[in-house]
Amino acid sequence: MPFGEQPAYLRVAEDLRQQITDGTLPPHTRLPSQATIRARYGVSDTVALEARKVLMAEGLVEGRSGSGTYVRERPVQRAICRSGYRTLGECSPFRQEQADERVRGTWEGRSDRAEASVAVAERLRIEVAEPVMCTQYVFRVAGEPTMLSTSWEPLRLTGRTPVMLPEQGPLAGRGVVERMAAIDVVVDNMSEEVGARPALAAEARLLGGLAGHPVLVVARTFRAGGVPVETADVVVPADRFRLAYHLPVR
């Protein structure tokens, strides 16, 4: 294949993508069948199938059992604001993850004792399999699931204290900074790393999307000095939301 020339399945996918983008194939329209694609573009069944797979991987179409493949309704993308100016004290878990004060969100969470995985142990700078408190949240706005959060706190730090369970006790739901301050741990910095990957099946079920569609993952760690006291993965469906940062300039 000459340099720069696209494979046939990508050329077919590009043409179909353009038809979806310009409205020739509007949402809920059935995508041309494999036989139609084969005849229209003069390609093989394999090429037609691969072109449809590309569009499905991009989230432009979806398969309906026994019916065919249809153009998906494209949601209007909204911002999830994360700001360096936010007040972390006296804030709920939702307020930690959603800094836009105009938004009124709800959440549900569950905490369980667990053993630190290799990745979690590295982020918390503890031993693999060391006890941690794992808390899982589902956040919603107007009833719509917007993000998931799974956090881990080392029980060597919070075990047998009033703040061991983030959603129970005298400081339930008050946020990492205030909870840690109650046990004389001063949280003074936080880092975030943002990446993207396909959604896992369990994540897609909770977020109302499809497995394999892209999600943004924010790996966040709170520290007291250089000591990590909590780390979390925040998962956001990338087709519905974008992350908007407002950071101070020093």
C-alpha positions, 0 to 999 in steps of 0.5 A: 500500500502506498504511503499515506493511502488508507485501507479500504475499510477506513475509507468506507468508515470515513464516508459513512462518518461524514454522512452521520456528521452532516445529517444525511444519516440522522440519529436512529437511522438504520446504517446501510446493511453489510450487503448494501455497503459491499455493493455501494463501495465495491468492497468485500464482506470483511471490509464492510464489517470492519468499517462498521466496527470502526463506527461502533468503536467511535460510538457513532452507531450501536447494534440492536439485537435482531434489528441491525445497526443504528446511528446513535443520538449524540449527546450534547457535551457538558463540562465538569468543572474542577478548580484550584480555587475550590474550598475543600474544607466542609465539602461533600464528596460530590463537591470534591469532584464537582466544583461548579456551585451552580450544580446540585448533585447527589451521590451514593457510596459504599465503603469496604475493607480491602487489600491494596493492589499493586497500583494502589500500593504504589500510589499510597506508598504502602505495601502490596496487600496492606489494608485499605478502606475502599469507597465507591461512589456513583454521582448524579445530576438531575438523576443522570449518572455523571461519574464514578469514583473509587477511593482508597485510604490506608487503614494504618492512618485512619483505622480505629479512628472516628473518620475510618468510614468516609460516609459514617461517623461525626464527619461523614461526607465532609471530605478528605481535608477536614476528615484528616484534620480531625486526626491531626493530619494536615492535607496541603496538596493534591495532584491529578493525572488525566487519561482515557481508556475504554469503559469497563462493562461494570462502569458502562452499566453504572454510567448508562453507556456501552462497554468499550466507549471512551471514558476519562479517568482522573487519578487523584491523590491527596497528600500531607506534605509528601505522604499520600493519605488518599488516592482515587480514580474518577471515571467520566463518560467522555462522550457526554462530559469534558473536564474544565479546569480553573487553576490559580496562577502564582 
